[in-house]
Structure formats: C-alpha cells, structure tokens
Amino acid sequence: MRRRRPVALAIALAAVTLIACTNKDAAAVNAAPRLSDGSYMAAVARICSHAVAAFNTATTLGQTPTRAQTADFLDGIDATFATMVTALHAVPARPADQAAVTSWLTDWDAYVTFGHTYADAVRAGQDAVVQHDQAARQGALRRRLRAFATANRLPSCKFP
C-alpha cells in the first residue's frame, strides 16, 4: 500500500496544479478588457491569421539541432511575431479602446523582446538560467496575451 501513496500524491498534486492554472487563466480572462470596435478586432484577427499561416509553414528543427540552429529557429519565430506586432501597432483603435489596445501591444512588445533575449541565451548556453529567472514573468505575460484574445473573441491571436 505504501508504494501507491507517491503515485496518488503525484496525481493529487498534478490535479491541484491544473486547477490552479485553470483558475488563473479564467481569472485573467475575466479581468481582460473588452474592446468595443468590431472593425479593429476584424483587422487584428486578419493580421494574426497571417502569422498563424507563417507558423504553419515554418520548417521544424531536426532531432538533434545545435544550439546555433535552435537559436536561429527561435529568431525566425521571433521575427514572425515582430512582423505581426508591427502590423498590429499600425491598426488604429477607437479612443474608448486605446488604453486596452496599448496595454495589449505593450505586452506583445515585451514578448517579442523576450523572444530575442531567449534566442541569444540558447546560443550562449544560458537558456536554463533565463528560463528560471523569467518563468513567472513570462507565464503572466503569456496568460495576459491569451486572456485578451479570448475575451475579445480573437482566437487567431491566441498564440503563446
């Protein structure tokens, strides 16, 4: 019977973790601002859809890539996000939505910046340190980005 305890404990901890993450995601969606401008959301959805298409056609890494190959691949992904974010910045938002849009785009800018930082860390063999140091911050950032997309019915913008 004692041998089953660690398995049961592991299952219970996994369930609690899943529930906690799900609750954090739900809370983030509830807290996310809702936009009022349907034309803005349509334009944004088109831009994100183009990025999705680029990701769907991107090549993948082989089974044992070098650090340089992995970093180059990550830089390519980051460049796609950077192009998308530049296009998102060009879409005008209604004054009533401006604060929410600015906050969302600021989060995207931070995500793109981190992507470049992380690629450089992989190249230098420091990715574990960066992951450890940035895990909570990046998790919260990705949660806000997904929550905004979910709250505003923008599934094509729900990436990270």
C-alpha positions in Angstrom: 0.0 0.0 0.0 2.8 2.4 0.7 4.0 2.1 -2.9 0.7 3.6 -4.1 1.0 6.7 -1.9 3.6 8.5 -4.0 1.6 7.9 -7.2 -1.6 9.1 -5.5 0.2 12.1 -4.2 1.6 12.9 -7.6 -1.8 12.7 -9.2 -3.3 14.9 -6.5 -0.6 17.5 -6.9 -1.0 17.4 -10.7 -4.7 18.0 -10.3 -4.2 20.9 -7.9 -1.7 22.4 -10.3 -4.0 22.1 -13.2 -6.9 23.6 -11.3 -4.7 26.5 -10.1 -3.5 27.2 -13.6 -7.1 26.9 -15.0 -8.3 29.3 -12.3 -5.5 31.8 -13.1 -6.4 31.6 -16.8 -10.2 32.1 -16.1 -9.4 35.0 -13.7 -7.2 36.6 -16.4 -10.0 36.3 -19.0 -12.4 37.8 -16.6 -10.0 40.7 -15.9 -9.2 41.3 -19.5 -10.6 44.4 -21.1 -13.3 44.0 -23.7 -13.0 46.1 -26.9 -15.9 47.8 -28.5 -14.6 48.3 -32.0 -15.6 45.3 -34.3 -13.6 46.7 -37.2 -10.5 46.9 -35.1 -11.0 43.3 -34.0 -11.6 42.1 -37.6 -8.4 43.8 -38.8 -6.4 42.4 -35.9 -7.8 38.9 -36.5 -6.6 39.1 -40.1 -3.1 40.1 -39.1 -2.9 37.3 -36.5 -4.2 34.8 -39.1 -1.3 35.7 -41.4 1.1 35.0 -38.6 -0.6 31.6 -38.0 -0.2 30.8 -41.7 3.5 31.6 -41.4 4.0 29.4 -38.4 2.1 26.6 -40.0 4.5 26.6 -43.0 7.7 27.2 -40.9 10.2 24.4 -41.0 10.9 22.5 -37.9 14.2 21.5 -36.3 15.7 18.1 -36.7 16.1 15.6 -33.9 19.4 16.9 -32.6 19.8 20.6 -33.5 22.9 22.5 -32.4 22.5 25.5 -30.1 23.1 27.8 -33.1 20.4 26.0 -35.2 17.9 26.2 -32.3 18.7 29.9 -31.7 18.3 30.7 -35.4 15.0 28.8 -35.4 13.8 30.8 -32.4 15.0 34.1 -34.0 12.9 33.2 -37.0 9.8 32.6 -34.9 10.5 35.9 -33.1 10.8 37.7 -36.4 7.4 36.5 -37.4 6.0 37.7 -34.1 7.8 41.1 -34.6 6.3 41.5 -38.1 2.9 40.7 -36.7 3.3 43.2 -33.8 4.4 45.9 -36.1 1.3 45.4 -38.2 -0.9 45.4 -35.1 0.6 48.7 -34.0 -0.5 50.2 -37.3 -4.2 49.4 -36.8 -6.0 52.4 -35.4 -8.2 51.9 -32.3 -11.1 53.9 -31.1 -10.3 56.3 -28.3 -12.5 54.2 -25.9 -10.4 51.1 -26.7 -7.0 52.9 -26.8 -5.8 52.1 -23.3 -6.7 48.4 -23.6 -5.0 48.2 -27.0 -1.9 50.0 -25.8 -1.6 47.6 -22.9 -2.0 44.6 -25.1 0.5 45.9 -27.6 3.0 46.7 -24.8 2.7 43.0 -23.7 3.3 41.9 -27.3 6.4 44.2 -27.5 7.7 42.6 -24.3 7.0 39.1 -25.7 9.0 39.8 -28.8 11.9 41.3 -26.8 12.0 38.2 -24.7 12.0 36.0 -27.7 15.2 37.7 -28.9 16.7 37.5 -25.5 15.9 33.8 -25.2 17.3 33.0 -28.6 20.6 34.8 -27.5 20.6 32.8 -24.3 20.2 29.5 -26.2 23.1 30.5 -28.4 25.2 31.2 -25.4 24.1 28.1 -23.5 22.4 30.2 -20.8 18.8 29.2 -21.6 18.2 27.3 -18.4 19.2 30.4 -16.4 16.9 32.7 -18.4 14.0 30.2 -18.1 14.5 30.0 -14.4 14.8 33.8 -13.9 11.9 34.7 -16.3 9.4 31.8 -15.8 6.9 33.6 -13.6 7.1 36.9 -15.6 6.8 35.2 -18.9 4.0 33.0 -17.7 2.0 36.0 -16.5 2.7 37.8 -19.8 1.5 34.9 -21.9 -1.6 34.5 -19.7 -2.5 38.2 -20.3 -2.0 37.8 -24.0 -4.2 34.7 -24.2 -6.8 36.2 -22.0 -7.1 39.4 -24.1 -7.5 37.2 -27.2 -10.1 35.0 -25.5 -12.1 37.9 -24.0 -12.2 39.7 -27.4 -13.0 36.6 -29.5 -9.7 36.7 -31.3 -8.7 33.0 -31.5 -6.2 33.7 -34.2 -4.3 35.9 -31.8 -4.1 33.4 -29.0 -0.5 32.2 -29.6 1.8 31.9 -26.7 
